[in-house]
Amino acid sequence: MAHDTYRYTIFDMTEDKYIIRNATSDEASAKINIPKTKLASYATSGFLWKRRYNIQKEKIYNGIGVETDKDRPQKVMDGRLKKEWDKARFRINPKARV
């Protein structure tokens, strides 16, 4: 039985731009120096790698195209909204972590 195939998109929250889009796990892990074993877990959890990189994964169906993985909720916040949210959080709790 074949395993699922994914493509990864990495967004830099600090510079507010995409680092790489629609990349294989090898390409994505090499681009931001993350072990491949952690790449999938960070993509699934939504946590930021090194408090900077947002990793999203997309499932490839039948090798034809890329569709969003339906198994996890989609993130609706863009980079600017996340920065504003963090500012508000830090005003309330200065010891909060990103």
Buried (B, 14 or more C-beta within 10 A) or exposed (E): EEEEBBBBBBBBBEEEEEBBBEBBBEEBBEBBEBEEEEBBEBBBEEBBBEEBBBBBBBBBEEEEEBEEBEEEEEEEEEBEEBBEEEEEEEEEEEEEEE
